[in-house]
Amino acid sequence: MVATRSAREDILAAVEAGVNDYVLKPFTPTVLTEKVDAILSARAAA
C-alpha cells in the first residue's frame, strides 16, 4: 500500500486489513523496488 498517512494507527489498520507492506509518500524508486522484491521473494519461498 502506498499512502501519505504516517500515523501508527493508520499503518496498523492497513496491516490488519491485509496489506503486504506500507510505503509512505514520497518514496524513492529504490525503496519501492526493495519492498516489491521482498514481497515476491517471500511468496516464492512459500
C-alpha positions, 0 to 999 in steps of 0.5 A, spaced: 500 500 500 502 506 498 499 512 502 501 519 505 498 517 512 504 516 517 500 515 523 501 508 527 494 507 527 493 508 520 499 503 518 496 498 523 489 498 520 492 497 513 496 491 516 490 488 519 486 489 513 491 485 509 496 489 506 503 486 504 507 492 506 506 500 507 510 505 503 509 512 505 509 518 500 514 520 497 518 514 496 524 513 492 524 508 486 529 504 490 525 503 496 519 501 492 523 496 488 526 493 495 519 492 498 516 489 491 522 484 491 521 482 498 514 481 497 515 476 491 521 473 494 517 471 500 511 468 496 516 464 492 519 461 498 512 459 500 
